[in-house]
Amino acid sequence: MINPKNVLVVTTAQLDNITIKQYLKPVSAHIVAGTDLFSDVFASFSDVFGGRSKSYQKQITAIYNEAIEKIKYAAFEIGANCVVGLHVDMDEISGKGKSMFMVTAVGTAVIIEEDISKVQKQDTQAVDIVPVDRMKLLRKKKDLLANAEKDLLLLSDENWEFIISNHIVELYPFLLKIYSKTSLAETESTYFMDYHKQLVNYIDGFSEDEQLKLTYSVIQDADSGNEKLIHNLQVIIYELRLLNIEQAIKLVNSEHLIKRKAALNIITYDKPYYYKDDIPKLLTFKNHIETHFKERGTRSTKKQMLSSKEREVWICECDKTNDGAGLENEYCESCKKNIYGFKQDDITPSVAIKGIEEKIALISELVA
């Protein structure tokens, strides 16, 4: 199924070997940025070489890319899978002593034949000429990988920009090491938040299929004791709206409780759009919840002092005997978990089921 990120955007009015099935309507995207966005450029000219500023160019490129993403979403919302005739303009708006830049992207939303892989994955023919820029890129990549293997990788702003813009997937295992070593308390530190932001930008640059591998597959393969990594990857899934019901079903079927808990968290997240086909998938997930989350403690009874009557108790998996019927809202005095192995701030099976039922109702109402 097409999604906004896969909408094809071209500057030409026609596509070679691709049939345009229907022209829909013009679509546009507008980005307005204050001139303070470029203040760092004019404050220092240390990065200017040959009459050009690298910082200025990077800012312009970022705004341009944002406009393209917005026009993709505009086309997707009206059922298009391609935008042809893209034209991008940049203007300066001034008034009352202030000025702003406005980038406008305009194109025509169309529906093309579904197999657009011929355009998106064009075969590249081998050539005998190797541009020096490609050699520099490969040299830089090899240097970063060599330093990472020696635990000497320096994640400066410059290196982060190179890693993100060039999608250096080989560095991902090394980047995850920090997540594995960071305690949940340390996630509030400025260093970690900056690191997390860069890593989110890094993962966001990959295709949707690759994003799923970089998040869900890592959780699936992670050591069950690596709670830090599993938790932090859930945060990335939430922030990038990477809810994938099929992948969540795989996690909820894991033999490890921490991964099944991760699946419960993830299923409560949202994704950018839903399909009618998601309803049976959500129902399948709901059925797995009812199957895989059993009581981990043991219910029992205990005679009361000075009485022949017995009272209900439950024995936690940590061996602590607790009063009560062992319901979800009753927690062990020792490990603070309930009879199902959940802490008080965890998403419980009943909460997840309630969220699933709400999603199903909303989708059903909107697609009816």
C-alpha positions in Angstrom: 0.0 0.0 0.0 1.2 3.5 -0.9 2.0 5.8 2.0 3.0 9.5 2.0 6.7 8.9 2.1 6.4 6.7 -1.1 4.6 9.3 -3.1 6.7 9.9 -6.2 7.6 13.6 -6.9 9.1 14.6 -10.3 9.7 17.9 -12.0 8.7 16.6 -15.4 5.1 16.6 -16.7 5.4 13.0 -18.0 7.1 9.8 -16.8 9.0 7.4 -19.0 7.4 4.0 -19.2 4.8 4.9 -16.6 1.1 5.5 -17.4 -0.7 8.3 -15.7 -4.2 6.9 -15.1 -5.8 10.0 -13.7 -5.0 13.7 -13.2 -6.5 14.9 -9.9 -5.7 18.6 -9.1 -2.9 21.0 -8.3 -1.4 20.6 -4.8 1.0 23.0 -3.0 3.0 23.3 0.1 4.3 26.4 1.8 7.1 26.8 4.3 7.7 30.2 6.0 10.9 30.7 8.0 12.1 33.8 9.8 15.4 35.3 8.9 16.7 34.4 12.4 16.9 30.9 11.1 20.0 32.0 9.3 21.4 34.2 12.0 24.2 31.8 12.7 25.4 32.2 9.2 25.7 36.0 9.4 27.1 35.9 12.9 30.2 34.1 11.7 31.7 33.6 8.2 34.1 31.0 9.3 32.4 28.4 7.1 32.4 30.5 4.0 34.7 29.3 1.2 34.7 30.5 -2.4 31.9 33.0 -1.8 29.5 30.3 -0.5 28.3 29.5 3.0 27.9 25.8 3.8 25.6 26.6 6.8 23.3 28.7 4.6 23.1 26.0 2.0 22.2 23.4 4.6 19.4 25.5 5.9 18.0 26.1 2.4 18.2 22.4 1.7 16.4 21.5 4.9 13.5 23.9 4.1 13.4 22.6 0.5 13.1 19.0 1.7 10.4 19.9 4.2 8.4 21.5 1.4 8.7 18.3 -0.6 7.5 16.2 2.3 4.5 18.5 2.8 3.5 18.2 -0.9 3.7 14.4 -0.6 1.2 14.4 2.2 -1.0 16.9 0.4 -1.1 14.5 -2.6 -1.6 11.4 -0.5 -4.6 12.9 1.3 -6.5 13.2 -2.0 -5.6 9.7 -3.1 -2.7 10.4 -5.4 0.5 8.4 -5.6 2.6 10.9 -7.6 3.2 14.6 -8.1 4.3 15.7 -11.6 5.5 19.1 -12.8 7.0 20.1 -9.4 8.1 23.7 -9.2 9.7 25.3 -6.2 10.0 29.0 -5.6 11.7 30.9 -2.7 10.6 34.5 -1.9 11.5 37.0 0.7 8.6 38.8 2.5 9.3 42.1 4.2 7.3 44.4 6.3 7.5 46.6 9.5 11.2 46.1 9.6 11.0 42.3 9.6 11.5 39.8 6.8 10.8 36.2 6.3 11.6 33.5 3.6 8.7 31.6 2.0 9.3 28.4 0.0 6.4 27.4 -2.2 6.2 24.0 -3.9 3.5 23.4 -6.5 2.7 20.4 -8.6 -0.1 18.3 -10.1 -1.3 15.3 -8.1 -1.9 12.3 -10.3 -2.6 8.6 -10.0 0.0 6.5 -11.9 0.1 2.7 -12.5 0.8 1.0 -9.2 4.1 -0.5 -10.1 6.3 2.6 -9.8 9.4 0.6 -8.9 10.6 1.1 -12.5 10.9 4.8 -11.6 11.9 4.6 -7.9 14.6 1.9 -8.4 16.2 2.6 -11.7 19.1 0.4 -12.5 22.4 2.1 -12.3 24.9 1.1 -14.9 28.6 0.6 -14.0 30.8 3.4 -15.2 34.6 3.7 -15.4 34.7 7.2 -14.0 34.8 7.6 -10.2 34.1 11.2 -9.0 36.4 12.4 -6.3 33.5 13.3 -4.1 32.4 9.7 -3.9 36.0 8.7 -3.0 35.9 11.3 -0.2 32.6 10.0 1.0 33.8 6.4 1.1 37.0 7.4 2.9 35.1 9.3 5.6 32.7 6.3 6.0 35.6 3.9 6.5 37.3 6.2 9.0 34.1 6.4 11.1 33.6 2.7 11.0 37.2 2.0 12.0 36.9 4.5 14.9 33.6 2.9 16.0 35.1 -0.6 16.1 37.8 0.9 18.5 35.2 2.7 20.6 36.7 6.0 19.4 33.7 7.2 17.4 33.3 11.0 18.0 29.7 12.0 17.5 30.3 15.7 16.7 27.6 17.7 14.8 29.6 17.3 11.7 29.9 13.5 12.0 26.2 13.2 12.8 25.3 15.2 9.7 27.4 12.9 7.6 26.0 9.8 9.2 22.4 11.0 8.8 22.7 12.5 5.3 24.5 9.4 3.9 22.4 6.8 5.7 25.4 4.9 7.1 23.5 1.9 8.3 26.7 0.0 9.1 27.1 2.3 12.1 23.7 1.5 13.6 24.9 -1.3 16.0 27.5 1.1 17.4 24.9 3.9 17.8 22.7 1.5 19.7 25.4 0.8 22.3 24.7 4.1 24.0 21.0 3.1 24.3 22.1 -0.1 25.9 24.3 1.6 28.4 22.0 4.5 29.3 19.8 4.1 32.4 16.2 5.2 32.4 17.0 8.0 34.8 19.8 9.3 32.5 17.3 9.8 29.6 16.5 13.2 31.1 20.0 14.4 30.7 20.8 17.0 28.0 23.4 14.8 26.4 21.0 11.9 26.0 18.2 14.1 24.7 20.5 15.5 22.0 21.7 12.1 21.2 18.2 10.7 21.0 17.1 13.6 18.7 20.0 12.8 16.3 19.2 9.1 16.3 15.5 9.8 15.5 16.6 11.9 12.6 18.9 9.2 11.5 16.2 6.5 11.5 13.7 8.8 9.9 15.9 9.1 6.9 15.5 5.5 5.9 12.6 3.9 4.0 9.6 2.5 5.9 10.8 -1.1 5.6 14.2 -0.2 6.8 12.8 1.7 9.7 10.9 -1.4 10.8 14.1 -3.4 10.7 16.0 -0.7 12.7 13.3 -0.7 15.5 11.1 -3.8 15.7 13.7 -6.3 14.5 16.2 -5.0 17.1 13.6 -5.3 19.9 12.8 -8.8 18.7 16.4 -9.9 18.7 17.5 -8.0 21.8 18.5 -9.7 25.0 15.5 -9.9 27.2 17.5 -8.3 30.0 18.3 -5.2 28.0 15.4 -3.2 29.3 17.1 0.1 28.5 17.4 -0.6 24.7 13.9 -2.0 24.4 12.4 1.0 26.2 14.3 3.6 24.2 13.4 2.0 20.9 9.7 2.1 21.9 10.1 5.8 22.3 11.5 6.1 18.8 8.6 4.1 17.4 6.2 6.4 19.2 7.9 9.6 18.0 8.1 8.5 14.4 4.6 7.0 14.5 5.9 3.7 13.3 3.1 1.6 14.6 3.0 -1.6 12.5 0.4 -4.0 13.7 2.0 -7.1 12.0 5.3 -6.4 13.8 3.5 -5.8 17.1 1.8 -9.1 16.7 5.2 -10.8 16.4 6.3 -9.1 19.6 3.2 -10.0 21.5 4.0 -13.7 20.7 7.5 -13.5 22.1 8.4 -15.8 24.9 9.8 -12.9 26.9 7.4 -10.9 29.0 9.3 -7.6 28.5 8.8 -7.9 24.7 5.2 -8.7 25.1 4.9 -5.6 27.4 6.6 -3.6 24.6 3.9 -4.8 22.2 1.2 -3.6 24.5 2.8 -0.2 24.7 3.3 0.0 20.9 -0.3 -1.0 20.0 -1.5 2.0 22.0 0.5 4.3 19.7 -0.8 5.8 16.5 0.4 5.7 12.9 -0.1 8.5 10.3 -3.0 6.7 8.6 -5.2 3.6 9.0 -6.9 1.2 6.5 -10.0 -0.8 6.8 -7.7 -3.9 6.6 -6.2 -2.8 9.9 -9.4 -3.9 11.7 -8.9 -7.7 11.5 -5.2 -7.2 12.4 -6.2 -5.3 15.5 -8.7 -8.0 16.4 -5.9 -10.6 16.0 -3.7 -8.6 18.3 -6.5 -8.5 20.8 -6.9 -12.3 20.7 -3.2 -12.7 21.3 -3.4 -10.5 24.4 -6.1 -12.8 25.9 -3.9 -15.8 25.1 -0.4 -14.7 26.1 -1.0 -12.7 29.3 -1.7 -15.2 32.0 -1.3 -14.9 35.8 2.3 -15.4 36.8 1.5 -15.6 40.5 -0.5 -18.2 42.3 -3.9 -17.7 44.0 -4.4 -19.3 47.4 -6.1 -19.0 50.7 -4.8 -18.5 54.2 -6.4 -19.0 57.6 -7.0 -15.9 59.6 -5.6 -15.6 63.1 -8.1 -16.4 65.8 -10.6 -17.5 63.2 -11.5 -20.6 61.3 -12.3 -18.5 58.2 -9.9 -18.3 55.3 -8.9 -15.3 53.3 -7.7 -14.9 49.8 -4.0 -14.3 49.1 -1.8 -14.5 46.1 1.8 -15.6 45.9 3.9 -13.4 43.6 6.5 -14.8 41.3 9.0 -13.3 43.6 7.6 -15.6 46.4 6.0 -12.8 48.4 2.6 -13.7 49.8 0.1 -10.8 49.4 -3.4 -10.2 50.6 -6.2 -9.8 48.1 -7.7 -11.5 45.1 -4.7 -10.8 42.8 -6.5 -8.5 40.5 -4.7 -6.0 38.1 -4.9 -3.2 40.7 -3.3 -5.2 43.5 0.5 -5.1 43.6 3.1 -7.1 45.4 4.5 -5.5 48.6 8.0 -6.6 47.6 8.5 -6.3 43.9 5.6 -3.9 43.2 4.2 -6.0 40.4 0.7 -7.5 40.1 -0.2 -11.1 39.6 0.4 -10.7 35.8 3.9 -9.3 36.3 3.0 -5.6 35.6 4.0 -2.6 37.6 1.5 0.2 38.4 2.7 2.5 35.6 2.8 -0.2 32.9 0.2 -0.5 30.1 -1.8 -3.5 31.2 -3.6 -6.0 29.0 -7.0 -4.5 29.8 -5.8 -0.9 29.0 -4.4 -2.2 25.6 -7.6 -4.0 24.8 -9.7 -0.9 25.6 -7.4 1.2 23.2 -7.7 -1.4 20.5 -11.5 -1.5 20.7 -11.6 2.3 20.5 -9.4 2.3 17.4 -11.6 -0.3 15.7 -14.7 1.7 16.5 -13.2 4.9 15.1 -11.9 3.3 11.9 -15.2 1.5 11.3 -17.1 4.8 11.7 -14.8 6.7 9.3 -14.7 4.0 6.6 -18.4 3.1 6.7 
